[in-house]
Amino acid sequence: MYLGGSRGEFPYEEGKHLVMVLEFHAYADESGGIDHPCCTVAGFIASPRQWKLFKAGWTDVLKRAHVCAFHATDFFSRASWQSSESPYHGWSEEKASRFQRELIDVFLRQHKNLHRANGAVDVNDYKQMSQDWKAIFTGAMLKWNVRSGQFSTKLSGTGKPSAPWFLCFIDFVQHMLVQARDGVVVHLTCDEKRDYAPLAQITWKNMKKHKAFGWQKMGDLTFADDETKPGLQLADAYANLLNHAIPRYGQGPATADRAAFLAALLKNGEPVYMHNAQTLEKRSQEITDAILKEIELHYENGE
């Protein structure tokens, strides 16, 4: 039961002791998909106070530039500026550079307290996996049973084999939870994705139900319009820039503006997680080994 508190802190009773829990918030967005070479989910985690400071600075820069919300695709695609619908219509490169520097400065003022998290996958390598493994990687559970001496396995749930986004989402959540120290509850907000939200909620709940690593730190999962959440706009920039920067996927050298923005976002130095054929095979083997271990224990216990 919520009992009050401030700055994201609230107490609850655990036995006879009063325990203080600190709430953090994470924002995530995706870039790429099944028809792209790479898919990425990326974002940041911080305390409510840090997000409040970030929001104040970020929205001030946007307001002075008369931009409603920052979307990386719109900003870095100079051809789109020719449209009168573009918030950057008529901008000079000098004005764009100044605008970008101001956004970067807002991030750098908070960067020590805005911790990165991401998940990414080589889509071509992902496509080479079997349909069952793609289902497992995107949320389905592999279950086994022994009846009358007969061993069998089956999938629980369907996952979303056509959406590597969910593999990246699961990796992002695990990376996010690693960033959060013990005793912290993390609430995650993702950009609105009408097709993804229902299964993402199921995946989030299943990670809690099956006690995935760090599940005690998992709070609420919500979806919101990025135009109302500067944290989602920052996540959008990180996911977009990361997807363009991963070696061999970029279409030629990174432009100077993209390179400068990404360099700032990578300032904290946490690793970038990227699945390829080797790591996907390793994960499938780890899952198989874990099930074989369960079966071994089953027979050792004479069940």
C-alpha positions in Angstrom: 0.0 0.0 0.0 1.3 3.5 -0.9 2.0 5.5 2.3 3.3 8.8 0.9 6.9 10.0 0.8 8.6 12.4 -1.6 11.0 12.3 -4.6 9.9 8.9 -5.5 10.5 7.4 -2.0 7.8 5.5 -0.1 7.9 3.3 3.0 6.3 -0.1 3.4 6.4 -2.6 6.3 8.5 -5.7 5.9 8.0 -7.9 9.0 8.5 -5.5 11.9 10.8 -3.2 10.0 10.0 -0.1 7.9 11.8 -0.3 4.6 12.3 2.7 2.3 11.9 2.0 -1.4 13.3 4.4 -4.0 11.4 4.6 -7.3 13.3 5.2 -10.5 11.8 5.8 -14.0 13.1 4.6 -17.3 12.2 5.7 -20.8 12.7 3.5 -23.9 12.1 3.7 -27.7 12.9 1.4 -30.6 14.5 1.7 -34.0 14.5 -0.7 -36.9 12.5 -3.9 -37.2 12.1 -7.2 -39.2 12.6 -5.4 -42.5 15.8 -3.6 -41.3 19.3 -4.9 -40.9 19.3 -4.1 -37.2 16.7 -3.6 -34.4 17.3 -1.7 -31.2 15.5 -0.7 -28.0 17.3 1.9 -26.0 16.8 4.5 -23.3 17.8 5.9 -20.0 17.0 5.3 -16.3 17.1 8.0 -13.5 15.4 9.2 -10.4 12.3 11.5 -10.7 14.4 14.4 -9.5 16.9 14.0 -12.3 14.2 13.6 -14.9 12.5 16.8 -13.6 15.8 18.7 -14.1 16.3 17.2 -17.5 12.8 18.0 -18.6 13.1 21.6 -17.6 16.2 22.1 -19.6 15.1 20.1 -22.6 11.7 21.7 -23.0 13.3 25.2 -22.6 15.5 24.5 -25.6 12.6 23.2 -27.6 10.4 26.2 -26.7 13.0 28.7 -27.7 13.4 27.0 -31.0 9.7 26.7 -31.5 9.9 22.9 -31.8 7.1 20.9 -30.2 9.1 17.7 -29.8 12.5 16.3 -30.9 12.4 13.3 -33.2 15.7 12.1 -34.4 14.4 10.9 -37.8 13.0 14.3 -38.6 16.0 16.3 -37.4 18.7 14.2 -39.1 16.9 13.7 -42.4 17.7 17.1 -44.0 15.6 16.3 -47.1 12.4 16.4 -44.9 13.2 20.0 -44.0 12.0 21.0 -47.5 8.4 20.3 -46.4 6.6 23.3 -44.9 5.3 20.8 -42.3 8.7 20.2 -40.9 9.6 22.1 -37.7 13.0 22.7 -39.2 11.7 24.2 -42.5 13.9 27.0 -43.5 16.6 26.4 -40.9 20.3 27.0 -41.7 23.0 24.5 -40.8 24.3 27.0 -38.3 20.9 27.2 -36.5 20.6 23.4 -36.5 24.1 23.0 -35.0 23.3 25.5 -32.3 20.0 23.7 -31.5 21.8 20.3 -31.3 24.6 21.7 -29.1 22.0 23.1 -26.7 20.2 19.7 -26.5 23.5 18.0 -25.9 24.4 20.5 -23.2 21.1 19.6 -21.4 22.0 16.0 -21.4 25.6 16.5 -20.3 24.5 18.5 -17.3 22.7 15.4 -16.1 24.7 12.6 -17.8 26.2 11.2 -14.6 22.7 10.5 -13.3 21.1 9.3 -16.6 22.1 5.7 -17.0 21.9 4.1 -20.4 20.4 0.7 -21.2 19.8 -1.0 -24.6 19.2 -4.2 -26.4 20.0 -4.8 -30.1 20.0 -7.6 -32.6 21.3 -8.4 -36.1 18.0 -9.0 -37.8 19.5 -11.1 -40.6 21.1 -13.5 -38.0 17.8 -13.5 -36.0 15.9 -14.6 -39.1 18.2 -17.7 -39.5 17.0 -19.1 -36.1 14.1 -21.6 -36.1 10.6 -20.4 -35.7 10.4 -22.0 -32.2 13.6 -20.2 -31.1 12.4 -16.9 -32.4 9.2 -17.4 -30.4 11.2 -18.2 -27.3 13.5 -15.2 -27.8 10.4 -12.9 -28.1 8.5 -14.1 -25.0 7.3 -17.7 -25.4 8.2 -20.1 -22.6 9.7 -23.5 -23.3 8.2 -26.0 -20.9 8.8 -29.7 -20.3 6.9 -32.6 -18.7 7.3 -36.2 -17.9 4.2 -38.4 -17.8 4.2 -42.2 -17.5 7.9 -42.1 -18.3 7.4 -40.2 -21.4 9.2 -36.9 -21.8 7.8 -34.0 -23.8 8.3 -30.3 -24.4 6.0 -27.6 -25.6 5.8 -23.8 -26.0 3.7 -21.8 -23.6 2.6 -18.6 -25.4 3.5 -17.6 -28.9 6.0 -14.8 -28.5 6.2 -12.6 -31.6 8.7 -14.2 -34.1 8.0 -11.5 -36.7 9.0 -8.7 -34.2 12.7 -8.9 -33.1 11.7 -5.7 -31.1 10.6 -8.1 -28.3 14.1 -9.7 -28.0 15.6 -6.2 -27.8 12.9 -5.2 -25.3 13.7 -8.2 -23.0 17.4 -7.4 -23.2 16.7 -3.7 -22.5 14.7 -4.6 -19.4 17.4 -6.9 -18.1 20.1 -4.2 -18.8 17.9 -1.6 -17.1 17.5 -3.8 -14.0 21.3 -4.3 -13.8 21.6 -0.5 -13.7 19.2 -0.2 -10.7 20.7 -1.0 -7.3 18.9 -3.3 -4.9 16.0 -1.7 -3.1 15.0 0.3 -6.1 11.7 -0.1 -8.1 11.9 0.9 -11.7 8.9 2.0 -13.7 9.3 1.8 -17.5 7.6 4.1 -20.0 7.8 3.2 -23.7 6.8 5.1 -26.8 3.3 4.3 -27.9 3.3 1.3 -30.2 -0.3 0.1 -30.8 0.8 -3.3 -32.1 3.4 -3.9 -29.5 1.9 -2.7 -26.3 -0.4 -5.7 -25.4 2.3 -8.3 -25.8 4.9 -6.1 -24.2 2.6 -6.0 -21.1 2.3 -9.8 -21.2 6.1 -10.1 -21.5 6.6 -7.7 -18.6 4.2 -9.6 -16.4 5.7 -13.0 -17.3 9.2 -11.7 -16.4 7.8 -10.9 -13.0 5.8 -14.2 -12.7 8.7 -16.4 -13.6 11.1 -14.3 -11.5 13.5 -13.2 -14.2 16.8 -11.7 -13.0 16.0 -8.5 -11.1 12.2 -9.1 -11.1 11.9 -7.6 -7.6 12.9 -4.2 -9.1 10.2 -4.2 -11.8 7.4 -1.7 -11.2 4.9 -0.6 -13.8 5.1 -0.6 -17.6 3.2 2.1 -19.4 3.1 3.6 -22.9 2.9 7.3 -23.7 3.0 9.8 -26.5 6.6 10.9 -26.8 5.5 14.5 -27.5 4.6 14.7 -23.8 7.6 13.0 -22.4 11.1 14.5 -23.0 12.6 11.3 -21.6 11.1 9.4 -24.6 12.5 12.0 -27.0 16.0 11.3 -25.5 15.4 7.6 -25.8 14.3 8.1 -29.4 17.6 9.9 -30.2 19.6 7.2 -28.5 17.9 4.3 -30.3 18.0 6.0 -33.7 21.6 7.0 -33.4 22.7 3.7 -32.1 21.0 1.8 -34.9 22.8 3.9 -37.5 26.2 3.6 -35.7 26.4 -0.2 -35.3 29.3 -1.3 -37.5 28.4 -2.4 -41.1 24.7 -1.3 -40.8 25.3 2.4 -41.5 24.8 3.6 -45.0 28.2 5.1 -45.4 30.1 7.1 -42.7 28.1 8.7 -39.9 27.5 12.4 -40.5 29.2 14.8 -38.1 26.0 15.8 -36.4 25.0 12.2 -35.7 28.5 11.3 -34.5 28.6 14.3 -32.1 25.2 13.5 -30.6 25.9 9.8 -30.1 29.3 10.5 -28.6 27.6 12.7 -26.0 25.0 10.0 -25.2 27.7 7.4 -24.8 29.6 9.5 -22.4 28.8 7.3 -19.3 30.6 4.4 -21.1 28.2 1.5 -20.3 28.5 -1.3 -22.8 26.3 -1.6 -25.9 24.6 -5.0 -26.1 24.2 -6.5 -29.6 23.0 -10.0 -30.5 24.4 -11.8 -33.5 24.4 -15.4 -34.7 27.0 -16.4 -32.1 25.2 -14.8 -29.1 21.8 -16.1 -30.3 23.2 -19.6 -30.5 24.8 -19.2 -27.1 21.5 -18.0 -25.6 19.6 -21.0 -27.1 22.2 -23.3 -25.6 21.9 -21.7 -22.2 18.2 -22.2 -22.2 18.6 -25.8 -23.3 21.2 -26.5 -20.6 18.9 -25.0 -18.0 16.1 -27.2 -19.0 18.3 -30.3 -19.1 19.5 -29.4 -15.5 15.9 -29.3 -14.4 15.2 -32.7 -15.9 18.3 -34.1 -14.3 17.2 -32.8 -10.9 13.7 -34.2 -11.5 15.1 -37.8 -11.9 17.7 -37.4 -9.1 14.8 -36.5 -6.8 12.9 -39.6 -8.0 9.9 -37.5 -9.1 
